Amino acid sequence: MKSVTGRELAKALERSGWVLLRVHGSHHIYGKQGRRERISVPIHGNAAIKRGLLAQLIKLAGIAEKDL
């Protein structure tokens, strides 16, 4: 799995229809019409999201790794 920052993941979520609902500190909370799940993306400067968390977030969002 390639290294992805929080900003890059946020852009990928927005491209796939997720909408920014609110910002709580350094975490951006995304939601999607018709889905109950909320996705919290940590945006800590240019720090990469750790592999396990990234895998969980893209699985929950329903996007492919190639779309990042």
CHARMM-style PDB file with segment names, atoms N, HN, CA, C and O in Angstrom:
ATOM      1  N   MET     1       0.842  -1.169   0.000  1.00  0.00      PROA
ATOM      2  CA  MET     1       0.000   0.000   0.000  1.00  0.00      PROA
ATOM      3  C   MET     1       0.891   1.237   0.000  1.00  0.00      PROA
ATOM      4  O   MET     1       1.865   1.309   0.750  1.00  0.00      PROA
ATOM      5  N   LYS     2       0.557   2.201  -0.837  1.00  0.00      PROA
ATOM      6  HN  LYS     2      -0.233   2.143  -1.446  1.00  0.00      PROA
ATOM      7  CA  LYS     2       1.398   3.389  -0.931  1.00  0.00      PROA
ATOM      8  C   LYS     2       1.118   4.360   0.214  1.00  0.00      PROA
ATOM      9  O   LYS     2       0.072   4.294   0.859  1.00  0.00      PROA
ATOM     10  N   SER     3       2.056   5.247   0.451  1.00  0.00      PROA
ATOM     11  HN  SER     3       2.906   5.301  -0.073  1.00  0.00      PROA
ATOM     12  CA  SER     3       1.942   6.230   1.523  1.00  0.00      PROA
ATOM     13  C   SER     3       1.034   7.370   1.076  1.00  0.00      PROA
ATOM     14  O   SER     3       1.211   7.924  -0.010  1.00  0.00      PROA
ATOM     15  N   VAL     4       0.050   7.723   1.927  1.00  0.00      PROA
ATOM     16  HN  VAL     4      -0.094   7.273   2.808  1.00  0.00      PROA
ATOM     17  CA  VAL     4      -0.923   8.756   1.591  1.00  0.00      PROA
ATOM     18  C   VAL     4      -1.068   9.685   2.791  1.00  0.00      PROA
ATOM     19  O   VAL     4      -1.147   9.227   3.931  1.00  0.00      PROA
ATOM     20  N   THR     5      -1.101  10.989   2.531  1.00  0.00      PROA
ATOM     21  HN  THR     5      -1.037  11.361   1.605  1.00  0.00      PROA
ATOM     22  CA  THR     5      -1.326  11.950   3.612  1.00  0.00      PROA
ATOM     23  C   THR     5      -2.828  12.124   3.832  1.00  0.00      PROA
ATOM     24  O   THR     5      -3.643  11.670   3.028  1.00  0.00      PROA
ATOM     25  N   GLY     6      -3.172  12.778   4.917  1.00  0.00      PROA
ATOM     26  HN  GLY     6      -2.510  13.146   5.570  1.00  0.00      PROA
ATOM     27  CA  GLY     6      -4.575  13.030   5.213  1.00  0.00      PROA
ATOM     28  C   GLY     6      -5.237  13.907   4.168  1.00  0.00      PROA
ATOM     29  O   GLY     6      -6.398  13.691   3.819  1.00  0.00      PROA
ATOM     30  N   ARG     7      -4.514  14.890   3.670  1.00  0.00      PROA
ATOM     31  HN  ARG     7      -3.571  15.065   3.954  1.00  0.00      PROA
ATOM     32  CA  ARG     7      -5.064  15.784   2.640  1.00  0.00      PROA
ATOM     33  C   ARG     7      -5.367  15.014   1.349  1.00  0.00      PROA
ATOM     34  O   ARG     7      -6.398  15.235   0.714  1.00  0.00      PROA
ATOM     35  N   GLU     8      -4.464  14.116   0.974  1.00  0.00      PROA
ATOM     36  HN  GLU     8      -3.626  13.936   1.490  1.00  0.00      PROA
ATOM     37  CA  GLU     8      -4.678  13.322  -0.247  1.00  0.00      PROA
ATOM     38  C   GLU     8      -5.888  12.407  -0.088  1.00  0.00      PROA
ATOM     39  O   GLU     8      -6.670  12.243  -1.025  1.00  0.00      PROA
ATOM     40  N   LEU     9      -6.046  11.813   1.089  1.00  0.00      PROA
ATOM     41  HN  LEU     9      -5.411  11.947   1.850  1.00  0.00      PROA
ATOM     42  CA  LEU     9      -7.202  10.954   1.332  1.00  0.00      PROA
ATOM     43  C   LEU     9      -8.488  11.775   1.316  1.00  0.00      PROA
ATOM     44  O   LEU     9      -9.503  11.317   0.791  1.00  0.00      PROA
ATOM     45  N   ALA    10      -8.461  12.975   1.879  1.00  0.00      PROA
ATOM     46  HN  ALA    10      -7.636  13.347   2.305  1.00  0.00      PROA
ATOM     47  CA  ALA    10      -9.638  13.836   1.895  1.00  0.00      PROA
ATOM     48  C   ALA    10     -10.070  14.185   0.469  1.00  0.00      PROA
ATOM     49  O   ALA    10     -11.263  14.185   0.165  1.00  0.00      PROA
ATOM     50  N   LYS    11      -9.112  14.481  -0.398  1.00  0.00      PROA
ATOM     51  HN  LYS    11      -8.143  14.481  -0.151  1.00  0.00      PROA
ATOM     52  CA  LYS    11      -9.437  14.785  -1.798  1.00  0.00      PROA
ATOM     53  C   LYS    11     -10.032  13.578  -2.503  1.00  0.00      PROA
ATOM     54  O   LYS    11     -10.962  13.719  -3.298  1.00  0.00      PROA
ATOM     55  N   ALA    12      -9.505  12.395  -2.222  1.00  0.00      PROA
ATOM     56  HN  ALA    12      -8.750  12.281  -1.577  1.00  0.00      PROA
ATOM     57  CA  ALA    12     -10.031  11.173  -2.837  1.00  0.00      PROA
ATOM     58  C   ALA    12     -11.459  10.904  -2.363  1.00  0.00      PROA
ATOM     59  O   ALA    12     -12.300  10.474  -3.152  1.00  0.00      PROA
ATOM     60  N   LEU    13     -11.737  11.150  -1.095  1.00  0.00      PROA
ATOM     61  HN  LEU    13     -11.053  11.499  -0.454  1.00  0.00      PROA
ATOM     62  CA  LEU    13     -13.091  10.971  -0.571  1.00  0.00      PROA
ATOM     63  C   LEU    13     -14.065  11.930  -1.244  1.00  0.00      PROA
ATOM     64  O   LEU    13     -15.174  11.540  -1.611  1.00  0.00      PROA
ATOM     65  N   GLU    14     -13.652  13.183  -1.404  1.00  0.00      PROA
ATOM     66  HN  GLU    14     -12.752  13.500  -1.105  1.00  0.00      PROA
ATOM     67  CA  GLU    14     -14.520  14.176  -2.040  1.00  0.00      PROA
ATOM     68  C   GLU    14     -14.791  13.828  -3.499  1.00  0.00      PROA
ATOM     69  O   GLU    14     -15.891  14.062  -4.001  1.00  0.00      PROA
ATOM     70  N   ARG    15     -13.782  13.264  -4.186  1.00  0.00      PROA
ATOM     71  HN  ARG    15     -12.889  13.074  -3.778  1.00  0.00      PROA
ATOM     72  CA  ARG    15     -13.989  12.844  -5.580  1.00  0.00      PROA
ATOM     73  C   ARG    15     -15.006  11.713  -5.676  1.00  0.00      PROA
ATOM     74  O   ARG    15     -15.698  11.584  -6.686  1.00  0.00      PROA
ATOM     75  N   SER    16     -15.100  10.890  -4.628  1.00  0.00      PROA
ATOM     76  HN  SER    16     -14.538  10.995  -3.808  1.00  0.00      PROA
ATOM     77  CA  SER    16     -16.020   9.756  -4.678  1.00  0.00      PROA
ATOM     78  C   SER    16     -17.375  10.060  -4.024  1.00  0.00      PROA
ATOM     79  O   SER    16     -18.150   9.142  -3.758  1.00  0.00      PROA
ATOM     80  N   GLY    17     -17.660  11.327  -3.767  1.00  0.00      PROA
ATOM     81  HN  GLY    17     -17.030  12.073  -3.982  1.00  0.00      PROA
ATOM     82  CA  GLY    17     -18.984  11.713  -3.309  1.00  0.00      PROA
ATOM     83  C   GLY    17     -19.145  11.976  -1.824  1.00  0.00      PROA
ATOM     84  O   GLY    17     -20.244  12.313  -1.381  1.00  0.00      PROA
ATOM     85  N   TRP    18     -18.089  11.834  -1.044  1.00  0.00      PROA
ATOM     86  HN  TRP    18     -17.197  11.560  -1.403  1.00  0.00      PROA
ATOM     87  CA  TRP    18     -18.172  12.123   0.391  1.00  0.00      PROA
ATOM     88  C   TRP    18     -18.098  13.629   0.594  1.00  0.00      PROA
ATOM     89  O   TRP    18     -17.409  14.329  -0.148  1.00  0.00      PROA
ATOM     90  N   VAL    19     -18.815  14.128   1.607  1.00  0.00      PROA
ATOM     91  HN  VAL    19     -19.374  13.559   2.210  1.00  0.00      PROA
ATOM     92  CA  VAL    19     -18.923  15.560   1.854  1.00  0.00      PROA
ATOM     93  C   VAL    19     -18.363  15.870   3.242  1.00  0.00      PROA
ATOM     94  O   VAL    19     -18.610  15.140   4.202  1.00  0.00      PROA
ATOM     95  N   LEU    20     -17.611  16.955   3.329  1.00  0.00      PROA
ATOM     96  HN  LEU    20     -17.411  17.547   2.549  1.00  0.00      PROA
ATOM     97  CA  LEU    20     -17.075  17.396   4.611  1.00  0.00      PROA
ATOM     98  C   LEU    20     -18.216  17.925   5.465  1.00  0.00      PROA
ATOM     99  O   LEU    20     -18.877  18.896   5.095  1.00  0.00      PROA
ATOM    100  N   LEU    21     -18.450  17.285   6.615  1.00  0.00      PROA
ATOM    101  HN  LEU    21     -17.914  16.496   6.916  1.00  0.00      PROA
ATOM    102  CA  LEU    21     -19.529  17.684   7.514  1.00  0.00      PROA
ATOM    103  C   LEU    21     -19.057  18.696   8.556  1.00  0.00      PROA
ATOM    104  O   LEU    21     -19.732  19.690   8.822  1.00  0.00      PROA
ATOM    105  N   ARG    22     -17.895  18.430   9.138  1.00  0.00      PROA
ATOM    106  HN  ARG    22     -17.347  17.623   8.922  1.00  0.00      PROA
ATOM    107  CA  ARG    22     -17.365  19.329  10.154  1.00  0.00      PROA
ATOM    108  C   ARG    22     -15.877  19.052  10.355  1.00  0.00      PROA
ATOM    109  O   ARG    22     -15.342  18.049   9.882  1.00  0.00      PROA
ATOM    110  N   VAL    23     -15.232  19.959  11.059  1.00  0.00      PROA
ATOM    111  HN  VAL    23     -15.667  20.774  11.443  1.00  0.00      PROA
ATOM    112  CA  VAL    23     -13.828  19.811  11.404  1.00  0.00      PROA
ATOM    113  C   VAL    23     -13.734  19.891  12.922  1.00  0.00      PROA
ATOM    114  O   VAL    23     -14.224  20.839  13.537  1.00  0.00      PROA
ATOM    115  N   HSD    24     -13.107  18.897  13.509  1.00  0.00      PROA
ATOM    116  HN  HSD    24     -12.709  18.127  13.010  1.00  0.00      PROA
ATOM    117  CA  HSD    24     -12.924  18.867  14.960  1.00  0.00      PROA
ATOM    118  C   HSD    24     -11.422  18.772  15.223  1.00  0.00      PROA
ATOM    119  O   HSD    24     -10.844  17.685  15.191  1.00  0.00      PROA
ATOM    120  N   GLY    25     -10.808  19.905  15.480  1.00  0.00      PROA
ATOM    121  HN  GLY    25     -11.278  20.787  15.506  1.00  0.00      PROA
ATOM    122  CA  GLY    25      -9.356  19.940  15.661  1.00  0.00      PROA
ATOM    123  C   GLY    25      -8.660  19.638  14.351  1.00  0.00      PROA
ATOM    124  O   GLY    25      -8.862  20.342  13.361  1.00  0.00      PROA
ATOM    125  N   SER    26      -7.843  18.597  14.335  1.00  0.00      PROA
ATOM    126  HN  SER    26      -7.679  18.025  15.139  1.00  0.00      PROA
ATOM    127  CA  SER    26      -7.122  18.236  13.111  1.00  0.00      PROA
ATOM    128  C   SER    26      -7.791  17.064  12.394  1.00  0.00      PROA
ATOM    129  O   SER    26      -7.184  16.460  11.510  1.00  0.00      PROA
ATOM    130  N   HSD    27      -9.027  16.735  12.758  1.00  0.00      PROA
ATOM    131  HN  HSD    27      -9.520  17.226  13.476  1.00  0.00      PROA
ATOM    132  CA  HSD    27      -9.747  15.636  12.129  1.00  0.00      PROA
ATOM    133  C   HSD    27     -10.921  16.180  11.324  1.00  0.00      PROA
ATOM    134  O   HSD    27     -11.751  16.929  11.839  1.00  0.00      PROA
ATOM    135  N   HSD    28     -10.978  15.797  10.070  1.00  0.00      PROA
ATOM    136  HN  HSD    28     -10.304  15.188   9.651  1.00  0.00      PROA
ATOM    137  CA  HSD    28     -12.074  16.191   9.189  1.00  0.00      PROA
ATOM    138  C   HSD    28     -13.067  15.038   9.138  1.00  0.00      PROA
ATOM    139  O   HSD    28     -12.687  13.898   8.870  1.00  0.00      PROA
ATOM    140  N   ILE    29     -14.335  15.331   9.393  1.00  0.00      PROA
ATOM    141  HN  ILE    29     -14.645  16.256   9.611  1.00  0.00      PROA
ATOM    142  CA  ILE    29     -15.379  14.321   9.465  1.00  0.00      PROA
ATOM    143  C   ILE    29     -16.178  14.372   8.163  1.00  0.00      PROA
ATOM    144  O   ILE    29     -16.728  15.412   7.800  1.00  0.00      PROA
ATOM    145  N   TYR    30     -16.236  13.231   7.466  1.00  0.00      PROA
ATOM    146  HN  TYR    30     -15.789  12.386   7.761  1.00  0.00      PROA
ATOM    147  CA  TYR    30     -16.928  13.136   6.184  1.00  0.00      PROA
ATOM    148  C   TYR    30     -18.144  12.229   6.294  1.00  0.00      PROA
ATOM    149  O   TYR    30     -18.144  11.262   7.056  1.00  0.00      PROA
ATOM    150  N   GLY    31     -19.178  12.551   5.525  1.00  0.00      PROA
ATOM    151  HN  GLY    31     -19.177  13.337   4.906  1.00  0.00      PROA
ATOM    152  CA  GLY    31     -20.377  11.732   5.442  1.00  0.00      PROA
ATOM    153  C   GLY    31     -20.832  11.661   4.000  1.00  0.00      PROA
ATOM    154  O   GLY    31     -20.373  12.420   3.147  1.00  0.00      PROA
ATOM    155  N   LYS    32     -21.746  10.733   3.739  1.00  0.00      PROA
ATOM    156  HN  LYS    32     -22.119  10.115   4.432  1.00  0.00      PROA
ATOM    157  CA  LYS    32     -22.247  10.551   2.382  1.00  0.00      PROA
ATOM    158  C   LYS    32     -23.746  10.310   2.438  1.00  0.00      PROA
ATOM    159  O   LYS    32     -24.237   9.588   3.306  1.00  0.00      PROA
ATOM    160  N   GLN    33     -24.460  10.912   1.519  1.00  0.00      PROA
ATOM    161  HN  GLN    33     -24.062  11.499   0.814  1.00  0.00      PROA
ATOM    162  CA  GLN    33     -25.915  10.773   1.436  1.00  0.00      PROA
ATOM    163  C   GLN    33     -26.297   9.298   1.350  1.00  0.00      PROA
ATOM    164  O   GLN    33     -25.769   8.562   0.517  1.00  0.00      PROA
ATOM    165  N   GLY    34     -27.212   8.873   2.212  1.00  0.00      PROA
ATOM    166  HN  GLY    34     -27.641   9.471   2.889  1.00  0.00      PROA
ATOM    167  CA  GLY    34     -27.671   7.493   2.187  1.00  0.00      PROA
ATOM    168  C   GLY    34     -26.811   6.513   2.957  1.00  0.00      PROA
ATOM    169  O   GLY    34     -27.107   5.318   2.968  1.00  0.00      PROA
ATOM    170  N   ARG    35     -25.750   6.986   3.604  1.00  0.00      PROA
ATOM    171  HN  ARG    35     -25.510   7.957   3.595  1.00  0.00      PROA
ATOM    172  CA  ARG    35     -24.858   6.113   4.377  1.00  0.00      PROA
ATOM    173  C   ARG    35     -24.832   6.592   5.821  1.00  0.00      PROA
ATOM    174  O   ARG    35     -24.802   7.795   6.080  1.00  0.00      PROA
ATOM    175  N   ARG    36     -24.844   5.657   6.756  1.00  0.00      PROA
ATOM    176  HN  ARG    36     -24.869   4.679   6.545  1.00  0.00      PROA
ATOM    177  CA  ARG    36     -24.807   6.009   8.180  1.00  0.00      PROA
ATOM    178  C   ARG    36     -23.391   6.246   8.681  1.00  0.00      PROA
ATOM    179  O   ARG    36     -23.192   6.938   9.679  1.00  0.00      PROA
ATOM    180  N   GLU    37     -22.412   5.678   7.997  1.00  0.00      PROA
ATOM    181  HN  GLU    37     -22.574   5.115   7.186  1.00  0.00      PROA
ATOM    182  CA  GLU    37     -21.024   5.762   8.444  1.00  0.00      PROA
ATOM    183  C   GLU    37     -20.507   7.198   8.347  1.00  0.00      PROA
ATOM    184  O   GLU    37     -20.913   7.973   7.481  1.00  0.00      PROA
ATOM    185  N   ARG    38     -19.617   7.515   9.249  1.00  0.00      PROA
ATOM    186  HN  ARG    38     -19.287   6.885   9.953  1.00  0.00      PROA
ATOM    187  CA  ARG    38     -18.866   8.760   9.214  1.00  0.00      PROA
ATOM    188  C   ARG    38     -17.393   8.374   9.168  1.00  0.00      PROA
ATOM    189  O   ARG    38     -16.964   7.419   9.815  1.00  0.00      PROA
ATOM    190  N   ILE    39     -16.637   9.128   8.400  1.00  0.00      PROA
ATOM    191  HN  ILE    39     -16.985   9.904   7.874  1.00  0.00      PROA
ATOM    192  CA  ILE    39     -15.209   8.848   8.270  1.00  0.00      PROA
ATOM    193  C   ILE    39     -14.442  10.028   8.833  1.00  0.00      PROA
ATOM    194  O   ILE    39     -14.638  11.168   8.413  1.00  0.00      PROA
ATOM    195  N   SER    40     -13.570   9.749   9.784  1.00  0.00      PROA
ATOM    196  HN  SER    40     -13.410   8.822  10.126  1.00  0.00      PROA
ATOM    197  CA  SER    40     -12.742  10.772  10.415  1.00  0.00      PROA
ATOM    198  C   SER    40     -11.330  10.667   9.838  1.00  0.00      PROA
ATOM    199  O   SER    40     -10.636   9.672  10.046  1.00  0.00      PROA
ATOM    200  N   VAL    41     -10.919  11.698   9.116  1.00  0.00      PROA
ATOM    201  HN  VAL    41     -11.483  12.506   8.946  1.00  0.00      PROA
ATOM    202  CA  VAL    41      -9.606  11.704   8.468  1.00  0.00      PROA
ATOM    203  C   VAL    41      -8.656  12.593   9.274  1.00  0.00      PROA
ATOM    204  O   VAL    41      -8.897  13.794   9.394  1.00  0.00      PROA
ATOM    205  N   PRO    42      -7.584  12.024   9.826  1.00  0.00      PROA
ATOM    206  CA  PRO    42      -6.617  12.849  10.551  1.00  0.00      PROA
ATOM    207  C   PRO    42      -5.731  13.608   9.566  1.00  0.00      PROA
ATOM    208  O   PRO    42      -5.092  13.009   8.700  1.00  0.00      PROA
ATOM    209  N   ILE    43      -5.700  14.928   9.709  1.00  0.00      PROA
ATOM    210  HN  ILE    43      -6.219  15.414  10.412  1.00  0.00      PROA
ATOM    211  CA  ILE    43      -4.860  15.748   8.831  1.00  0.00      PROA
ATOM    212  C   ILE    43      -3.836  16.436   9.726  1.00  0.00      PROA
ATOM    213  O   ILE    43      -4.117  17.463  10.344  1.00  0.00      PROA
ATOM    214  N   HSD    44      -2.652  15.852   9.780  1.00  0.00      PROA
ATOM    215  HN  HSD    44      -2.425  15.017   9.278  1.00  0.00      PROA
ATOM    216  CA  HSD    44      -1.566  16.348  10.614  1.00  0.00      PROA
ATOM    217  C   HSD    44      -0.421  16.805   9.719  1.00  0.00      PROA
ATOM    218  O   HSD    44       0.582  16.105   9.587  1.00  0.00      PROA
ATOM    219  N   GLY    45      -0.564  17.961   9.113  1.00  0.00      PROA
ATOM    220  HN  GLY    45      -1.379  18.530   9.220  1.00  0.00      PROA
ATOM    221  CA  GLY    45       0.482  18.482   8.237  1.00  0.00      PROA
ATOM    222  C   GLY    45       0.685  17.563   7.042  1.00  0.00      PROA
ATOM    223  O   GLY    45      -0.273  17.176   6.374  1.00  0.00      PROA
ATOM    224  N   ASN    46       1.931  17.220   6.781  1.00  0.00      PROA
ATOM    225  HN  ASN    46       2.710  17.535   7.324  1.00  0.00      PROA
ATOM    226  CA  ASN    46       2.250  16.321   5.666  1.00  0.00      PROA
ATOM    227  C   ASN    46       2.568  14.911   6.141  1.00  0.00      PROA
ATOM    228  O   ASN    46       3.224  14.149   5.431  1.00  0.00      PROA
ATOM    229  N   ALA    47       2.109  14.560   7.334  1.00  0.00      PROA
ATOM    230  HN  ALA    47       1.576  15.179   7.911  1.00  0.00      PROA
ATOM    231  CA  ALA    47       2.369  13.224   7.870  1.00  0.00      PROA
ATOM    232  C   ALA    47       1.493  12.192   7.163  1.00  0.00      PROA
ATOM    233  O   ALA    47       0.312  12.431   6.914  1.00  0.00      PROA
ATOM    234  N   ALA    48       2.077  11.066   6.850  1.00  0.00      PROA
ATOM    235  HN  ALA    48       3.037  10.872   7.052  1.00  0.00      PROA
ATOM    236  CA  ALA    48       1.349   9.989   6.175  1.00  0.00      PROA
ATOM    237  C   ALA    48       0.456   9.261   7.179  1.00  0.00      PROA
ATOM    238  O   ALA    48       0.793   9.138   8.357  1.00  0.00      PROA
ATOM    239  N   ILE    49      -0.684   8.785   6.693  1.00  0.00      PROA
ATOM    240  HN  ILE    49      -0.958   8.886   5.736  1.00  0.00      PROA
ATOM    241  CA  ILE    49      -1.577   7.985   7.513  1.00  0.00      PROA
ATOM    242  C   ILE    49      -0.979   6.584   7.597  1.00  0.00      PROA
ATOM    243  O   ILE    49      -0.498   6.051   6.597  1.00  0.00      PROA
ATOM    244  N   LYS    50      -1.008   5.994   8.778  1.00  0.00      PROA
ATOM    245  HN  LYS    50      -1.399   6.428   9.590  1.00  0.00      PROA
ATOM    246  CA  LYS    50      -0.434   4.661   8.951  1.00  0.00      PROA
ATOM    247  C   LYS    50      -1.227   3.626   8.154  1.00  0.00      PROA
ATOM    248  O   LYS    50      -2.424   3.787   7.917  1.00  0.00      PROA
ATOM    249  N   ARG    51      -0.552   2.591   7.759  1.00  0.00      PROA
ATOM    250  HN  ARG    51       0.420   2.460   7.951  1.00  0.00      PROA
ATOM    251  CA  ARG    51      -1.072   1.589   6.828  1.00  0.00      PROA
ATOM    252  C   ARG    51      -2.396   0.955   7.278  1.00  0.00      PROA
ATOM    253  O   ARG    51      -3.328   0.839   6.482  1.00  0.00      PROA
ATOM    254  N   GLY    52      -2.479   0.551   8.532  1.00  0.00      PROA
ATOM    255  HN  GLY    52      -1.722   0.645   9.179  1.00  0.00      PROA
ATOM    256  CA  GLY    52      -3.685  -0.104   9.039  1.00  0.00      PROA
ATOM    257  C   GLY    52      -4.888   0.815   9.035  1.00  0.00      PROA
ATOM    258  O   GLY    52      -5.978   0.412   8.629  1.00  0.00      PROA
ATOM    259  N   LEU    53      -4.701   2.055   9.485  1.00  0.00      PROA
ATOM    260  HN  LEU    53      -3.815   2.383   9.815  1.00  0.00      PROA
ATOM    261  CA  LEU    53      -5.786   3.031   9.494  1.00  0.00      PROA
ATOM    262  C   LEU    53      -6.217   3.358   8.076  1.00  0.00      PROA
ATOM    263  O   LEU    53      -7.412   3.450   7.798  1.00  0.00      PROA
ATOM    264  N   LEU    54      -5.262   3.532   7.179  1.00  0.00      PROA
ATOM    265  HN  LEU    54      -4.291   3.457   7.405  1.00  0.00      PROA
ATOM    266  CA  LEU    54      -5.583   3.825   5.788  1.00  0.00      PROA
ATOM    267  C   LEU    54      -6.411   2.704   5.170  1.00  0.00      PROA
ATOM    268  O   LEU    54      -7.395   2.968   4.478  1.00  0.00      PROA
ATOM    269  N   ALA    55      -6.022   1.465   5.414  1.00  0.00      PROA
ATOM    270  HN  ALA    55      -5.223   1.251   5.975  1.00  0.00      PROA
ATOM    271  CA  ALA    55      -6.771   0.324   4.880  1.00  0.00      PROA
ATOM    272  C   ALA    55      -8.199   0.312   5.414  1.00  0.00      PROA
ATOM    273  O   ALA    55      -9.139   0.047   4.664  1.00  0.00      PROA
ATOM    274  N   GLN    56      -8.366   0.593   6.692  1.00  0.00      PROA
ATOM    275  HN  GLN    56      -7.602   0.808   7.300  1.00  0.00      PROA
ATOM    276  CA  GLN    56      -9.696   0.621   7.295  1.00  0.00      PROA
ATOM    277  C   GLN    56     -10.548   1.740   6.697  1.00  0.00      PROA
ATOM    278  O   GLN    56     -11.727   1.530   6.410  1.00  0.00      PROA
ATOM    279  N   LEU    57      -9.969   2.923   6.508  1.00  0.00      PROA
ATOM    280  HN  LEU    57      -9.012   3.094   6.741  1.00  0.00      PROA
ATOM    281  CA  LEU    57     -10.725   4.059   5.989  1.00  0.00      PROA
ATOM    282  C   LEU    57     -11.160   3.853   4.543  1.00  0.00      PROA
ATOM    283  O   LEU    57     -12.296   4.173   4.193  1.00  0.00      PROA
ATOM    284  N   ILE    58     -10.268   3.320   3.689  1.00  0.00      PROA
ATOM    285  HN  ILE    58      -9.345   3.060   3.973  1.00  0.00      PROA
ATOM    286  CA  ILE    58     -10.675   3.135   2.296  1.00  0.00      PROA
ATOM    287  C   ILE    58     -11.683   1.999   2.159  1.00  0.00      PROA
ATOM    288  O   ILE    58     -12.519   2.023   1.256  1.00  0.00      PROA
ATOM    289  N   LYS    59     -11.614   1.000   3.048  1.00  0.00      PROA
ATOM    290  HN  LYS    59     -10.935   0.980   3.782  1.00  0.00      PROA
ATOM    291  CA  LYS    59     -12.614  -0.074   3.035  1.00  0.00      PROA
ATOM    292  C   LYS    59     -13.972   0.478   3.449  1.00  0.00      PROA
ATOM    293  O   LYS    59     -14.985   0.164   2.825  1.00  0.00      PROA
ATOM    294  N   LEU    60     -14.001   1.292   4.489  1.00  0.00      PROA
ATOM    295  HN  LEU    60     -13.177   1.547   4.996  1.00  0.00      PROA
ATOM    296  CA  LEU    60     -15.242   1.891   4.963  1.00  0.00      PROA
ATOM    297  C   LEU    60     -15.842   2.830   3.913  1.00  0.00      PROA
ATOM    298  O   LEU    60     -17.059   2.882   3.740  1.00  0.00      PROA
ATOM    299  N   ALA    61     -14.981   3.567   3.220  1.00  0.00      PROA
ATOM    300  HN  ALA    61     -13.992   3.525   3.360  1.00  0.00      PROA
ATOM    301  CA  ALA    61     -15.441   4.518   2.214  1.00  0.00      PROA
ATOM    302  C   ALA    61     -15.882   3.825   0.926  1.00  0.00      PROA
ATOM    303  O   ALA    61     -16.650   4.389   0.147  1.00  0.00      PROA
ATOM    304  N   GLY    62     -15.400   2.612   0.705  1.00  0.00      PROA
ATOM    305  HN  GLY    62     -14.777   2.153   1.338  1.00  0.00      PROA
ATOM    306  CA  GLY    62     -15.757   1.903  -0.516  1.00  0.00      PROA
ATOM    307  C   GLY    62     -15.011   2.388  -1.743  1.00  0.00      PROA
ATOM    308  O   GLY    62     -15.532   2.332  -2.857  1.00  0.00      PROA
ATOM    309  N   ILE    63     -13.793   2.865  -1.542  1.00  0.00      PROA
ATOM    310  HN  ILE    63     -13.370   2.911  -0.637  1.00  0.00      PROA
ATOM    311  CA  ILE    63     -12.979   3.298  -2.681  1.00  0.00      PROA
ATOM    312  C   ILE    63     -11.812   2.343  -2.850  1.00  0.00      PROA
ATOM    313  O   ILE    63     -11.399   1.676  -1.901  1.00  0.00      PROA
ATOM    314  N   ALA    64     -11.291   2.283  -4.052  1.00  0.00      PROA
ATOM    315  HN  ALA    64     -11.626   2.825  -4.822  1.00  0.00      PROA
ATOM    316  CA  ALA    64     -10.173   1.388  -4.361  1.00  0.00      PROA
ATOM    317  C   ALA    64      -8.855   2.094  -4.065  1.00  0.00      PROA
ATOM    318  O   ALA    64      -8.772   3.321  -4.097  1.00  0.00      PROA
ATOM    319  N   GLU    65      -7.839   1.308  -3.779  1.00  0.00      PROA
ATOM    320  HN  GLU    65      -7.907   0.310  -3.753  1.00  0.00      PROA
ATOM    321  CA  GLU    65      -6.532   1.872  -3.482  1.00  0.00      PROA
ATOM    322  C   GLU    65      -5.971   2.627  -4.687  1.00  0.00      PROA
ATOM    323  O   GLU    65      -5.237   3.601  -4.521  1.00  0.00      PROA
ATOM    324  N   LYS    66      -6.309   2.191  -5.878  1.00  0.00      PROA
ATOM    325  HN  LYS    66      -6.905   1.400  -6.013  1.00  0.00      PROA
ATOM    326  CA  LYS    66      -5.799   2.862  -7.080  1.00  0.00      PROA
ATOM    327  C   LYS    66      -6.405   4.252  -7.268  1.00  0.00      PROA
ATOM    328  O   LYS    66      -5.859   5.062  -8.017  1.00  0.00      PROA
ATOM    329  N   ASP    67      -7.545   4.547  -6.588  1.00  0.00      PROA
ATOM    330  HN  ASP    67      -7.989   3.889  -5.979  1.00  0.00      PROA
ATOM    331  CA  ASP    67      -8.202   5.845  -6.714  1.00  0.00      PROA
ATOM    332  C   ASP    67      -7.611   6.905  -5.795  1.00  0.00      PROA
ATOM    333  O   ASP    67      -8.053   8.054  -5.815  1.00  0.00      PROA
ATOM    334  N   LEU    68      -6.621   6.536  -4.991  1.00  0.00      PROA
ATOM    335  HN  LEU    68      -6.262   5.603  -4.975  1.00  0.00      PROA
ATOM    336  CA  LEU    68      -6.031   7.501  -4.059  1.00  0.00      PROA
ATOM    337  C   LEU    68      -5.111   8.460  -4.761  1.00  0.00      PROA
ATOM    338  OT1 LEU    68      -4.531   9.338  -4.122  1.00  0.00      PROA
TER     339      LEU     68
END
